[in-house]
Amino acid sequence: MGILALNSQQARAQTNEAVLARAAWTTAEDLNPTSLTVNQEALLAPMGALPPGKIICYFGEKMPEFPGGYEAMLTYFRRNLRYSAGNTSSGKVFVSFTVTKTGAIRNARVMKGITPALDVEAVRVVSHMPSWKPGEQNNQPIDVDYTVPVTFSQK
């Protein structure tokens, strides 16, 4: 396709065709960078609804939110974290988890820990968090990976 002078209606029709064609791509060869430069306007057009299936994002247009916000999450951690007897360690355990489309917490895991006992406690507390408000992409709920620092300190 060469550079042509098109009126806006023709350009819109070509953009819609290109978006539909892009949604039907199935192979890596179809996603070759040279094929993506054919119609820059179509490349930048919104894609529409997400395809069905298992997609986990690391960010979305709207990120998941703990019920009541960040301060409520800190209060939840203060009320539910428990030190084991004789534990003198302190610091932050970074726990990653997936907030599902329904807001449930799944697959909690330690990304950076302190001690095995505190790591297990951080995962326990994160796994028992109440349902979150799910993240959204194109106004559709999506699974989003989320990481929180769980702070242990003795006062």
C-alpha positions as CSV (number, residue, x, y, z in Angstrom):
1,M,0.0,0.0,0.0
2,G,1.5,3.3,-1.0
3,I,0.9,6.8,0.4
4,L,-2.4,8.0,-1.0
5,A,-4.5,11.0,-0.4
6,L,-7.7,9.7,1.1
7,N,-10.7,11.5,2.4
8,S,-11.5,10.9,6.1
9,Q,-14.3,8.3,5.4
10,Q,-12.0,6.2,3.2
11,A,-9.2,6.5,5.8
12,R,-11.6,5.3,8.6
13,A,-12.8,2.4,6.5
14,Q,-9.1,1.3,5.9
15,T,-8.3,1.8,9.6
16,N,-11.3,-0.5,10.6
17,E,-10.2,-3.1,8.0
18,A,-6.6,-3.0,9.3
19,V,-7.8,-3.3,13.0
20,L,-9.9,-6.3,12.1
21,A,-7.0,-7.9,10.2
22,R,-4.6,-7.2,13.1
23,A,-7.0,-8.9,15.5
24,A,-6.8,-12.0,13.3
25,W,-3.0,-12.3,13.3
26,T,-1.9,-15.7,14.5
27,T,1.8,-16.2,13.7
28,A,5.0,-14.4,14.7
29,E,5.6,-13.7,11.0
30,D,2.4,-11.7,10.9
31,L,3.8,-9.5,13.7
32,N,7.0,-8.7,11.8
33,P,7.9,-5.0,12.4
34,T,7.8,-4.3,8.6
35,S,4.2,-5.4,8.5
36,L,3.3,-3.1,11.3
37,T,4.4,0.0,9.4
38,V,1.9,-0.3,6.6
39,N,-0.8,1.9,8.2
40,Q,0.4,3.8,11.2
41,E,-3.2,5.2,11.9
42,A,-4.5,1.6,12.1
43,L,-1.7,0.6,14.4
44,L,-2.6,3.3,16.9
45,A,-6.4,2.7,16.7
46,P,-8.0,1.2,19.9
47,M,-8.3,-2.6,19.8
48,G,-11.7,-3.0,21.4
49,A,-12.5,-5.7,23.9
50,L,-9.9,-8.2,25.1
51,P,-10.0,-11.7,23.7
52,P,-11.4,-14.4,26.0
53,G,-8.9,-16.5,27.8
54,K,-6.2,-16.4,30.5
55,I,-4.4,-13.0,30.4
56,I,-2.5,-11.8,33.4
57,C,-1.3,-8.2,33.3
58,Y,1.2,-6.3,35.4
59,F,-0.6,-3.1,35.0
60,G,-4.0,-2.0,33.6
61,E,-5.9,1.1,32.8
62,K,-7.3,0.8,36.3
63,M,-5.2,-1.1,38.9
64,P,-6.8,-3.4,41.5
65,E,-7.7,-1.7,44.8
66,F,-7.9,-3.1,48.3
67,P,-11.3,-2.4,49.8
68,G,-11.0,1.0,51.6
69,G,-7.8,1.9,49.8
70,Y,-4.1,1.8,50.8
71,E,-4.6,3.0,54.4
72,A,-7.1,0.2,55.0
73,M,-4.6,-2.3,53.7
74,L,-1.9,-1.0,56.1
75,T,-4.5,-1.3,58.9
76,Y,-5.3,-4.9,57.8
77,F,-1.6,-5.8,57.9
78,R,-1.1,-4.2,61.4
79,R,-4.1,-6.1,62.8
80,N,-3.3,-9.5,61.2
81,L,0.5,-9.9,61.2
82,R,1.9,-12.0,64.1
83,Y,5.4,-12.5,65.2
84,S,6.4,-16.0,66.3
85,A,7.7,-16.3,69.8
86,G,11.4,-15.4,70.1
87,N,11.6,-13.9,66.6
88,T,13.8,-10.7,66.6
89,S,14.1,-10.2,62.8
90,S,12.6,-7.1,61.2
91,G,12.4,-5.7,57.7
92,K,10.3,-6.0,54.5
93,V,9.0,-9.1,52.8
94,F,7.9,-8.5,49.2
95,V,4.9,-10.7,48.4
96,S,3.6,-10.9,44.8
97,F,0.1,-12.2,44.0
98,T,-2.6,-12.2,41.4
99,V,-5.8,-10.2,41.9
100,T,-8.2,-12.2,39.7
101,K,-11.1,-10.8,37.6
102,T,-13.4,-11.5,40.6
103,G,-11.1,-9.7,43.1
104,A,-9.9,-12.9,44.7
105,I,-6.2,-13.3,45.8
106,R,-4.4,-16.2,44.1
107,N,-0.8,-17.5,43.8
108,A,0.8,-15.5,46.7
109,R,4.6,-15.9,46.7
110,V,7.6,-14.3,48.2
111,M,9.7,-12.2,45.9
112,K,12.2,-11.1,48.5
113,G,12.2,-12.4,52.0
114,I,13.8,-12.0,55.4
115,T,13.6,-15.3,57.3
116,P,11.5,-18.4,56.5
117,A,9.2,-17.8,59.4
118,L,8.4,-14.2,58.5
119,D,8.1,-15.1,54.8
120,V,5.5,-17.8,55.6
121,E,3.6,-15.3,57.8
122,A,3.6,-12.6,55.1
123,V,2.2,-15.1,52.5
124,R,-0.4,-16.3,55.1
125,V,-1.7,-12.7,55.7
126,V,-1.7,-11.8,52.0
127,S,-3.5,-15.0,51.1
128,H,-6.3,-14.3,53.6
129,M,-6.9,-10.7,52.4
130,P,-10.5,-9.8,51.6
131,S,-11.5,-9.6,47.9
132,W,-10.1,-6.6,46.1
133,K,-11.8,-4.4,43.5
134,P,-10.3,-6.0,40.3
135,G,-8.2,-4.2,37.8
136,E,-9.7,-3.2,34.4
137,Q,-8.6,-2.9,30.8
138,N,-11.0,-1.6,28.2
139,N,-13.7,-1.5,30.9
140,Q,-13.3,-5.3,31.4
141,P,-12.1,-6.9,34.6
142,I,-8.7,-8.5,34.2
143,D,-6.2,-10.6,36.3
144,V,-3.4,-8.4,37.5
145,D,-0.1,-9.3,39.2
146,Y,0.5,-7.1,42.2
147,T,3.4,-6.9,44.7
148,V,3.2,-5.4,48.2
149,P,5.9,-4.9,50.8
150,V,4.9,-6.4,54.1
151,T,6.8,-4.6,56.9
152,F,7.8,-6.4,60.1
153,S,9.0,-4.3,63.0
154,Q,9.0,-4.7,66.7
155,K,8.0,-1.8,68.8
